[in-house]
């Protein structure tokens, strides 16, 4: 496998056979010397996989990488829209993980875990000592093997223990789809997988298809994925034979990617939400819609990942992800943000320039997609931060649902329930001033409703509540109404 890897780079750099033979001989001599003389044993597989190959790729760019068998299999699972897990949706707070929903037929649901349960420990690792980042890492790691959970259930004195074995679960990339206003749809797309374009089309048809008066396409936090799915998505909204992107690279011929000749796009108004975690294929869709004046882009500047990656399978179940070219929007903007400290520094250092959309509007280059309308996310006051960090809202919702089990989507938080929540906070030494309480009263009302519906009806109903106070979604709706 080592010789095959070196062969890939030898071709890219046009090395002569004599040079290649000399480099390979030097490398193998060093590897043999390390294996024989190092103070501690150095397993060759680890020396190559974790040392030599990553060191070689690190000089190229941040995204060229070597994939060991586990990482390569994980990548293939992501492309298939499948991943191992337990089928539960949780709220992650500093030191706390609370179950909001268990999906039918999954290991979590079959085991008897229920909304409102708090996970106290995973494989004897106490969660109350971990911050949010550590919790997320632990939860991600736990999905790969059998785990034992220590769980506290509201109203139960005795701790419960569950042993769960992860299963491969379908994870559709269209996470949410509903009518956010009469005849105006909302879709949240989490990634671009093999079937994303078809999933978006099916979701639009269920919401009303061509009869819709508008659509909010939420690409926030979407890291991208399969290019073909981005092309299929753009083809849902752009006329036939319209340029979606172009590809340019040193060893890659110039290519324009267009919508198919038989494309039958929707014509209703479109608003696309983006933020700093919108990347790659998601940026391709946003950039194409913006350059062709097909959608208004709302939110924050995107991440700026416009590198073409070629995945080359190698021996022993490994693979190489190598950057070979750059993606450009139809107006000629490079999506890639400037990179420093590697081989691509000069190639990505172009200063921001002005480009023109189909109608002659000015858009800026320089990396990423700049929104047409910049809107910051929901702000956080001191009280909001305390309520979230303490888990007070989710804990109160769990307690409330122990007494009120029959909740429907028409549920509202009244003044009496707000007073009850204020008393609940006081008992836990959270006592906001009168001014703080009045200023955040409506936000608290909305968050309480969201948390109660999360646990009673599922997180999709809670998300619908959150959308009503999301400033970026609300601005997108305002733009569609113009």
Number of C-alpha atoms within 10 A of each C-alpha: 10 15 10 11 16 15 16 13 14 15 12 12 9 10 13 11 12 8 12 18 13 11 13 15 12 11 14 12 12 12 17 12 11 17 16 12 10 10 8 9 10 15 11 14 9 10 14 15 16 13 12 14 17 15 13 13 18 15 13 17 18 15 15 21 21 23 22 17 15 10 14 19 15 16 16 12 17 19 17 15 20 19 20 19 22 25 23 18 19 20 16 19 20 18 19 23 25 24 23 25 25 23 14 11 11 17 20 24 17 14 14 10 21 17 23 28 21 23 24 20 18 19 12 11 14 14 20 15 11 16 14 16 11 14 20 15 10 15 14 12 10 20 19 16 12 13 15 16 18 18 21 19 17 14 9 8 8 9 11 15 16 15 14 19 17 19 18 16 15 15 17 18 21 22 13 18 20 18 18 18 12 9 16 22 24 25 22 21 23 23 29 27 26 20 18 24 21 15 19 21 15 13 18 21 13 13 19 14 16 13 14 19 18 23 25 26 23 26 25 22 20 24 19 24 21 18 18 17 23 25 22 22 22 24 26 19 20 24 19 16 14 19 22 26 23 20 20 18 15 10 9 12 10 11 12 16 15 20 23 16 11 10 16 14 16 19 16 17 19 24 26 25 25 30 25 17 19 28 29 27 25 31 29 28 25 31 29 24 24 26 25 21 17 19 24 20 26 25 25 23 20 27 24 22 25 24 24 21 16 13 16 14 13 17 11 9 13 18 20 21 18 21 20 17 18 21 25 22 27 25 22 14 25 29 27 26 20 19 16 13 12 13 14 16 14 12 11 18 15 14 10 12 12 13 15 16 17 13 9 11 13 14 19 15 22 20 26 27 31 24 23 16 16 16 19 13 13 10 9 9 11 9 18 15 12 14 15 15 16 16 19 18 21 24 18 19 22 26 14 15 18 12 8 10 9 8 14 11 11 6 11 16 16 10 11 9 14 16 11 13 20 15 14 17 17 12 10 10 9 16 15 16 10 8 9 14 15 12 13 15 14 14 15 20 17 18 22 24 22 26 25 29 27 26 26 24 16 19 21 17 21 22 15 18 19 17 14 12 15 14 16 24 25 15 18 24 21 11 17 19 11 6
